[in-house]
Every structure is written in C-alpha cells, then in structure tokens.
Amino acid sequence: MGMSVPQCLGQLHIRKGVVGLATGAGFIYLLYKAIKAGIKCQPPLCTTSPICIARECPGPGERALPQEAPAPEASSVGGPKGLAIERERHGRDSGELRRLLNSLECKQDEYAKSMILHSITRCVYLLEAEASACTTDDIALVGSMLDDKDNSVKIQALNTLKAFSGIRKFRRKVQEHSIKVLELIASIWDSELHIAGLRLLNNLPLPDYVHPQLRRVMPALMEILQSDYILAQVQAIRLLSYLAQKNDLLYDILNCQVHANFLNLFQSTQPGSLLFEVLVFAERLSEGRNSPHYRAVKWHYNEQSLHEALFGDESRLADRLLALVIHPEEEVQIQACKVIVSLQCSQDVGVRPSVCQPSRSYFNSGE
C-alpha cells in the first residue's frame, strides 16, 4: 500500500509478463495434448482396403489396433504380432487370406467383391505360405467371379488369377480359365479389362486346346494392338509375338486384317517400350515365314492383311526400319537391325534356301 506510482506500474508490468508466459506455456501444453490425443485416437473400422492386408484385421464391426499399441503377443524379435507379414516370417499363419476367401463366398455387392478380390491379390503376393496353402477350390471360386456382371469385379478376378498363376501348383487350374479370359477380351471393349486379361495370358503357357479360340479372337487382338492405349497395346503384341512362334497359328496372324495405317506403329514417335515389342513381333513373323515348314505351303493373303502391310510388294516397312536405326534408345536400334537382317535373309532364302547371301536386298540399292 505504501508503493509509489512508478513502483505500482513496474509491479503490474512484471505480473503481466508472468501471466503471458503462463498463457503461452499453457497453449503449447494444450496443443501437445491435442496432437497426442489425435495420434492415440481409434482408427476407423477395419475394411478390406489394401492397408488391412499387411496388418491382422479383426472381425467385422471391430476396430483395428492402433499402430503404436502392441498386440496381445509379441514376436520373437519384439515386433507386434498384428503384422501378418511379420507373423508369416516367423512361421505363424495370420489367417488373413482365408478370411478374405471365406467372405468372398458370402453374398456381397459388386463394390465389396471388387475390394475383397483386390485384397486377396495383395495377400497372394505378400503372404507366400498362406497363398500356397490355398486349394484348387479357391481358384475355382475366384474364377467364378469372371461371370459377374460388373466389369470391375471381372478385372479384379483377372488380377487375382494372375497372382495365383505365379504359384506352380495352381498354374494348370488357372489355365482352365484361358478360354473364358479370351472371350472377355474379345467381347468387352474395356482397356483395363484388356490389360488385366492379357497380362494373365502372358503369364501362362497356353495349351494347344486353346488355339481354336485364339483363332477366333485374333481380330480383336489386332484391334487392341492398333488402339491408342499403350499398356494394352504392349500386352497384346507380347501375346501375338508368343503366338507367332506356333506353326499352326502363324498363317492366322499373317492373314489377319489390319488398318491401312498399320505401319504407324513403327514410327519413331511411338514410345520406346511399344516400338521394341513391335519390332520383336516383326522379327518373329519374318523368321516364321522363312521356316521350311511354312514355306512348304503356298499361302494366299487378303489385300488388307498383316502380311501385305509388312512383307508385301507395296510395303514401306524398310523406310520405317531405316529411320529406327538411329532411334535414341539403343534396344530399339538393335532390334531394328535384327529385323533388317531377318528381312535380308528372307530375300536370299528365296534364291538359295540353305544360305543367307547379301546378293539381293530388301532395301533399294541407294539406301
């Protein structure tokens, strides 16, 4: 009470500073508590999304364990038991794949089936032991999804079958769906479905009994090759390159009708990945038509055939190949040279079947 005015003002200034510090510290503490509470808050209900694949997923309606909370038991290396991959590494079955397959048998809507199949695919790739423990009935169940009315379900089923085809004991069972896959590719114009189906077929050795169906879908494969979707084009031409090595399918490929601008596929402006595959395809066709087995028959081709576009008298393939010899990508250059050599040999084989002479050229003398 006996303080002067200056003393009172100084004391008030000190008190304000203390209050300010306390308020600032309180704000920081509250912010820390909020962040900590946010980290510790319960995650959303576990779903069939990809994040549940590597982590053990509780039953329907339950919540997954928080990431930082340990599961009831710990692994021998101190890690949480909840990680499905970690559990498999130490010889324990997470049961995740089996739960997903069981749920697929239940009545589900299209979206749920699509997500379950996506999760099964991830599990097959990530959980090798659990995938190997599956049965052929599981493959049949996944294959039955190819008859679903929804294209997204079909696409996910194709991806799942491809994942299972990487396991040797399931390859034959997956092969049984080859004809159905070819039917889907030929009857549905959907780029994502084409990519998934062709990737599956390219991952399988196709048995001879599939060849009649392959002949029927050849025009569709050629249309996909001439589409504007690079990923589908690459997968289609990889399959065609494989089929070009089959003696009983070579003529069907060469006589398949193509667009007038087919040689645009050999333009240097095309992506290098596609160019390389196109050149491999051309080389295999050239080698196939030069084989004694093929040359033993006099074949007739329609005017718009692939044969005429590549090897006919009016073909401008030579011009395209010469331009690709100086392509920026080395593998394209090398493959273009291989095709040129193969075409040169095809001309010489017509004169002397046993020897490839440089006397006659597929190219003009000036070139």
Sequence and secondary structure as in RCSB ss.txt:
>XXXX:A:sequence
MGMSVPQCLGQLHIRKGVVGLATGAGFIYLLYKAIKAGIKCQPPLCTTSPICIARECPGPGERALPQEAPAPEAS
SVGGPKGLAIERERHGRDSGELRRLLNSLECKQDEYAKSMILHSITRCVYLLEAEASACTTDDIALVGSMLDDKD
NSVKIQALNTLKAFSGIRKFRRKVQEHSIKVLELIASIWDSELHIAGLRLLNNLPLPDYVHPQLRRVMPALMEIL
QSDYILAQVQAIRLLSYLAQKNDLLYDILNCQVHANFLNLFQSTQPGSLLFEVLVFAERLSEGRNSPHYRAVKWH
YNEQSLHEALFGDESRLADRLLALVIHPEEEVQIQACKVIVSLQCSQDVGVRPSVCQPSRSYFNSGE
>XXXX:A:secstr
    HHHHHHHHHHHHHHHHHHHHHHHHHHHHHHHHHHHHS   B  SSGGGTSB    TT B   TTS  SSB 
TTS BTTBHHHHHHTT    HHHHHHHHHHS   HHHHHHHHHHHHHHHHH HHHHHT  HHHHHHHHHGGG S 
HHHHHHHHHHHHHHHTSGGGHHHHHTTHHHHHHHHHH   HHHHHHHHHHHHTS   GGGHHHHHHHHHHHHHHH
TSS HHHHHHHHHHHHHHTT HHHHHHHHTSB  TTGGGGG TTS HHHHHHHHHHHHHHHHHHHSHHHHTS   
  TTBHHHHHHSTT  HHHHHHHHTT SSHHHHHHHHHHHHHHHHHHHHTT TT   SSS SS TT 
